[in-house]
């Protein structure tokens, strides 16, 4: 059975092309310039492959001419032009792409590597009708004496008539719509708005994009006057940069050029910490130019910050912020990616998610990690500057998705070493560990000064063991997520067993605890539900008491969840530890046996002191003050 062909209602299809494909009306200029660039490419290819075509690539250009009075915008090129047949096929047939056909023809001849055209879908031209109610296309094919004009209102078909044109190329004239309440079409006749759009979307088109810019200057004869006069003049200005920095060889680019590009492109006043220039050819070909900023933007840790890299295809910007190219842990990275191999949707405003995109993103992730690791090793000062700005993001990256990227990020973390008095990595900490040390010790709290006063640090210091001081609220979660590093378990200094006691010492401690059972029970009864447990500790050095959390949640976690949601009611269990070797414990034992009221006061004072040392709030500071005064009398 013979297949029947699908039919389409042309007017309806065109309406969809005009009103449904593109998200932003401003895209029309990008599309028309891309078509003009393709026309220049085709002529340049002719000149390259045919000695009878005396065209110098340097003479090829694209011109934009706004006319406010006539309310027209003209986009012209001096490229290959179109014959009558090509005008009818390319513009009269929706989704017919002359550039795509050209690419296919070259591929058949195995010459496709010589040229790269932009157009693929054959719909970009129709974006003109988003801003214009009438469009004319006047074109003369190279080598032809004939010129033809295609004209349409975008709804009731088109006309095709012979006309005159002095030289080869194409002129597209848009009759700009009148303003409405919702749309201000006048902006597409403003020279500075047009220049802005060219810079945004078409800055790296390979041919100069020219526009007569109206400017002001001081009259020469009045420059020395007290009242200088000014005059208006026009200047034919090239709007685009043409050759993007990332397309040049690394060896030909100076550090100043890299830095200037970054500051101009991303509106930063400070040089970046590091630059990553990537060029990959293979199954997926792409180039990337990435920057690690020196400081965080003011909105970096807010929902308003937009992560992502600028995405280009053949020098044409497709997306301002392509989020999929960056993992969240490296959201601070700025830069551009240019690839011809990504699958774009028909409007070229969005990506069709595919393996190429994932491949590029995976490679960039590795490159960023390697660059940061190199920076840490070779320029520690710079790395610590970076870490001060973005270290928090690295930590959150460890926690996200249940630690999915912890292996990638763990060697980028830095924490303050109590013993070495400087920031160290986990590797540096482990390398400096005494042979007999079993664990990576850490303490979490609001500042280093408070943490340095923890009783447990005294005992660990006597052993020559270092402690990492963690002062960000997210830090309490990091060791739990990592679990271990270099086969060494993490251990909080507030945990029950620091692994410092010998079996004999543990036995002695158990015997002492049994002897002190009555005192411990008395304190627990006195404090009631304020504490989960009261016990002795051998880790307090010269300090009488401390408060430690029950296993599972630290005090810092408690504070974090309370700030997150005060109504949540999540609370770490409090365990009061007493130093059996301290004089105050001896006084407590005597009071328990001889004066219960005094013993209760001592127990409450010890509890309050433990809370203060743990940076936890006192429910009744006045009561604590009165108790201390009573005992001092």
Secondary structure, 3 states (H helix, E strand, C coil): CCCCCCCCCHHHHHHHHHHCCCCCCCHHHHHHHHHHHHHHHHHHHHHHHCCCCCCCHHHCEEEEEEECCCCEEEEEECCCCCCHHHHHHHHHCCCCCHHHHHHHHHHHCCCHHHCCCCCCCCCHHHHHHHCEEEEEEEEECCCCCCEEEEEECCCCCEEEEEECCCCCEEEEEEEECCCCCCCCHHHHHCHHHHHHHHHHHCCCCCCEEEEEEEEEEECHHHCCCCCCCEEEEEEEEECCCCCCHHHCCHHHCCHHHHHHHHHHHHCCCCCCCEEEEEEECCCCCEEEEEEECCCCCCCCCCCCCCCCEEEEECCEEEEEEEHHHCCHHHCCEEEEEEECCCCECCCCCCECCCHHHHHHHHHHHHHHHHHHHHHHHHCHHHHHHHHHHHHHHHHHHHHHHHHCCHHHHHHHCCEEECCCCEEECHHHHHHCCCCCCCCEEEEECCCHHHHHCCHHHHHHHHCCCCCEEECCCCHHHHHHHHCEECCEEEEECCCCCCCCCCHHHHHHHHHHHHHCHHHHHHHHHHHHHHCCEEEECCCCCCCCEEEEECCCCCHHHHHHHHHHCCCCCCCCCEEEEECCCCHHHHHHHHHHHHCHHHHHHHHHHHHHHHHHHCCCCCCCHHHHHHHHHHHHC
